[in-house]
Amino acid sequence: MSVLPFVFVLYLIDLLRARRLESRLRRNKVPRIGLTEILVIALILLLLFGATRIPEMMRGLARGLRGFKDELKAEEKPKEQGEEKSKPS
């Protein structure tokens, strides 16, 4: 009995696994950020900006987001009022 067919089958299985792994790697192009990476980024930000500057930056970011949210709500209100006026009574 020859070992060649058995080796060929193992080769095909290995080839299929490699293709599956390759397709998974192509789908997930963006690497996931874990806890370690977040801690390293936070440490670098702390070293660059200092402990007093970071809360000021976060407050400014929060104000900007809040203003953006308020503007979106303000745009929705006139549209709703316009729809109510166009409804026949």
Summary of the structure (lengths in Angstrom):
residues: 89
radius of gyration: 28.8
end to end distance: 90.7
largest distance: 90.7
contacts: 151
relative contact order: 0.04
helix: 82%
strand: 0%
